[in-house]
Amino acid sequence: MELMMDIASTVVGQMQKPTLAFLIGGMMLAALGSKLEVPEPVYKFVVMLLLLKVGLSAGISVREADLIALAVPAVLAALVGISIVLVGAGTIARWRGVSQMDGMATAGLFGAVSASTLAASMAMLDAEGISYEGFIGALYPFMDIAALVTAIVLARMAAARKAAATQNAGGGTLTMGSGSGSSSGFGGGFDGKMIGTILRDTFQSAAISALILGLALGIFARPEAVFESFYEPLFRGLLSILMLIMGMEAWSRLSELRKVAHAYVLYGLSAPLIHGLLGFGAGLIAHHVTGFSAGGVVLLSVMAASSSDISGPPTLRGALPEANASAYVGSSTGLGTPVAILSIPLWIWLADLAIGI
């Protein structure tokens, strides 16, 4: 009972802080039918500044980071992203009434990373005085790209097998990588050029581009002056605006779940916690191998629990146009993101229990 009271008090305390307060405030405004809107260009500008800040902070720290200390969490982050997709392939993608294409797209989005959720968790740790590695932001693309590539490749392989089975049943023959599909796009069978195309599109996305640019500038330039005078002071204010937008969007996306099977509701509520545990386990491995900090374990758990809200949806729309966007975006933004953010106190508590903060 005392344990439950501690968790409950921690959750209530976090909900009263600006990060979650603005998220909940946005959801309440949307629920009450408020006409408040934040222009799309403003939203994109806020996201770009936040990702540049995260990238710059990571790059500045990477310059002095131990390569082993960085490499181990990066490999583990990629493995977690792949593992999340494989879990989704065995659960939501196999659920009765859910198409395999829709299920794999959903698994890919949940395996990818929400930069805004990562930023929110960093702000929470900063407010609590919990330290973490400065290169944490550099782990973002490893998990993000690994999950998206795995989901898209598995979805295309499944589609190719289904097409082959249909063709064989009709008396013909079809093999993966044959002339049945485009060799340069996403509309046909599986072939080796697909991975390169997906990687290129992912790196060219606005979110990944801003993050990598900030990372590169932090490593190869000396941006400390502009970082400390511009990006750092604005970070929490911009984050509050982003959380307000996300709250309103999350509420509006809830209505989309009426169009899909109840499986997405269950997956959206439970997957962030299961995925977060995978990230927490990977963080513990990194802690024992390299001395990865407790704050780093928390952030790796949050990245695993989160689902992409910026780079993932456009990538999946381009790569898997057959998938129902209302299913994977609705379950992710409407349920997965709020659960991931509200679960941050859980990962802080577990890290304190397992490692000590």
N, C-alpha and C positions, 0 to 999 in steps of 0.2 A: 504493500500500500504506500509506504514511504517513497519507494522508487517511482511509482506512478505519479505521486504528488510532485516529486522533483521534476519529472519530465513535463507535467502539465504547467508548473510554474515557469519553467524555462521557455516553453512555447508561448505562454501569455506574455512574458517579458519581451520576447523577440517580436511578437505581433505589435507591441506598443512602440517599437522603434521605427524610424522613418521608412526604412526599406520596405518592410511588410505593411506598414500603415498606408503607404501610398498605393500598394497593390490592392489591398482590401478596399481602400477608398475608391479606387477606379472601378472595382467590381460593384460596389454599392451604387455609384453614380449610374452605371449602365443598367443595373437592376431597377432603379427608380425612373428610368427613361430620360435621363439627362441628355441634352443636345450638345454637351461639351465635346469638342473634337480637337485633336492636335493634328495640324496639317502633315501630310505624308513626308514632304521635304524636311520638315523639322524633325520628324521621327528618324529619318535616315541620317540626318546630320548628327543627331544625338548618339545614335548607334556607332557611327563612324568615329566620333570623338572618343567614346568609351573604349572601343576596340583599339584605337591608336594608343590610348593611355595604357591599356593592359599590355599591348605589344611593346611599347617603349619601356615600361617598367620591367618586363621580362627580359628584353634585350640588354638593358643596362646591367641587370644582375647576371645574365649569362656570360658577360665578358669576364667575370671573375669566378664563375661557377666551376666546380670540379666536373669534368666531362663524364666521369663515372656516375656521379650523383645525378646528373641530368639524363644520361642515357638510360639508366635502369627504369626510372619512372616513365620515360617516354615509351619504351618498349612495352611496359606493363599497361600504359594507357591505351596503346593500340590493341593489345590483346583483350582488354576489357571491352573496347568498342566492338571487336569481332565477336566476342563471347555473348554480348547483349543481343546482337543480331541472330546468332545461332539459337539463343533461348527463344527469341521471338519466332524463329522458323519452326520450332517445335511446339509452340503454344498458339499464339494468335493466328499464325499462318495456316494452322491445321484445324482451327475451330470450325465446327459445322456451320455453314452459312456464310463464312468469310472466304472470299476468293484468295488464292495464294498470292496473287499480285498485290492486292490491298494489304494483306497481312505482312508481306515482306517490306512494303513501303512504310508501314507503321513501325515495324521493327527497326528499320533503318533510321527513321526520324528519332525514335527513342534512344537509339544507340549513339546518334550524333549529339553534339554538345550545344547547350544554350549559353551564349556568351553573356547575356544579361543575367541569367541565374548565377553564373560564375562570378560576375561582378558584384551581385548582391551578396553572395557568400563571403567574398573578400571584404566587403564593407562591414559585414557582421563581425568577422574575425578582427578587423581593425578596431571596431568599437569595443570589443571584448579584450583587446590587448593581446591577442593570440598571434604569435609570429608564424610565418610560413615562408617557404622558398620564393625568392623573387622571380624565378623562371617558371612558376606554375602556369602562367599564361601561354608559355611555349608548348605545353602539353596539349592544349586545345586542338590544334590541327591533327595531331597523331590519332586521337580517339575519333574525331569527327570524320576524317577522311577514311579511316579504316572501316568504320561502321557503314558509311554511305556506299563505299565501293563493294563491300561484302554483300550488303542487301541488294544492290542493283544487279550484281553478277549472279547471285543465287536466284533472284526473280527471273532474270533472263534465261538462265539455265533451265529453270522449271518450265518456262513458257516454251522453250525449244523442245524439251522432252514431251510436253503435251502435244505440240504440233507434230512431232515425229510419230507419237502414238496414233494420232488422228490420221495422219498420212498413211501409216502402215496398215491401219484398219481398213483404209479405202483401197489398199492394194498397191500403194506406192512406197517409196523409200525416201526417208529424210534423215540427214545426219547433222549434228550440231556443227556450225561453222560452214555449212554448205551454202549454196546459192540461194537458199530460202530466205535469207535476210540481208539487210544492208551491212556492208563491211565497215562503214564509217559512222553509222548512226545507232539508234536504239530501237528501231522499229522491227527488227527481224531476229534471226538466230544469234546465238552466242559466238563471238569470235574474239581473237586476241587484241584487236584494235579498240575494243570497248573500254578496257581499263584505262588506256591512255587518254581516251576522250573524256571519261569521267574525271580522271585526275586533273586534266586541263581545265574543264568546266568548274570544278570545285575550287581550284586555286585562283581562277579568274572571278569567282563570286565576290560581291562587295565585302562581305564580312571577313572572309579569309584573306582577301587582298589587303584590307586595312590592318588586320592583325599581323600579317607577315611583313608589311611595310614598317609598322611600328617596331617589330622585332628586329628587322634588318637595320633600321636607323639606330636603335638602341645598342646594337652590337658594333656596327662599323662607324657610327658617327659619335658625337659627343653632345647629345641633346638635353643634358641635365638642366641647363638654364631655362629653356622653354618648358621642360617637363615640370619643374618645380614652380614656375611662375604662372603657368597657364593650365596645363592638364590636371595637375594634382588638386589645385583649389576648386576647380569646376566639377571634379569627378562626382561627388556625392549629390550635388544639386542636379546635374544631368541624370544621374541614376534615379533620382526621385521622379523626374518627369517620365523616364522610361518605364518605371514601375507603374505609374498611373496609367500610361497607355496600355501596358500589358494587362492591367486589371480590367480595363474596359473591354479589351479584345477578348480576354479569357471568358468574360460573361457572355459576350455576343456569340462566341464559338460553341457555347453549351447547347444552343438550339440546333446546331448541325448534327449533334449526336442522335437526334430523333430520326434521322434518315438512315442510320446504320444499326447493325445488330448490337444487342446488349453486351456482346463480347468486348466491344471497344470501351465500354464504361468500366467493366471489371479490369481490363488490361490497363487503362489509363490511371486507375486508382492504385493498382497493386504494383505495376511494373517499376515505377520510380524507386520504391522501397527495395525491391529485389535487385534491381540494377545497382542501387547505391551500396548494397551489401557486397556486390562483386567488386565495386570500386574500393570499398573499405578493406576488403581482403587483399587486393592488390597493393593498397597503401601500406598495409602492415608488412607485406613482403618487402617493399621498398624500404620501410623503416628498419627492418632487421638486416637488410643487405647493405644499405648505404647510410643509415641514420636519418632517413627522411623524417621531417618534423611532424608532430601531431597535427599542426595546422595544415600541412601538405596532405596528410591522410584525409582530413575533413574535406579539403577542396577536391581531391581526386574522387571521393565519394559523391560530392555534389555534382561533379561533371558527369559521372556515371548515372546518377539519378535524373539528371536533366534531359530534356529533349530539345532538339534544335528548333529555334524560332526565327532564325535569320537565313542561314545558308542552306539548311536542309530542304525546306519546302520547294524553292525554285529548282534546286538540283533534282529532286525527285519528280517534279512536274515535267522537267525536260527529259529525264532518263526513263521514267516509267509513266508515260502519258495515259496508259490504260488504267492505272490505279485511281481510285476514287479519292480525290483530295479532301473532300469533306470528312472522310473516315480518318485518315491519318493526321490531318491538321486539326480537326475538331477534337479528337481524343488527346492529342498532344498539348495544344494550347489551352483547351478548355479544362482539362483535368490534370494532365501530366505535369505541366509547368507549376501550377499552384501547389500540387502535392510535393514536387521537388523542392520548392522554396520553403514550404512549411516544414519539411523534414530536416532542414539544416540543423536545428537544435538537437535532433536525434544523433546526427553524425558527430557533433561537438561532444555530446554526452558520452557516446561510445568511444571516441578517441581519448577522452579524459579517463574513462574506465580502463581502457586497454593499455594506454601509453602514459597518460598523465600530461596535463596541460599546465 
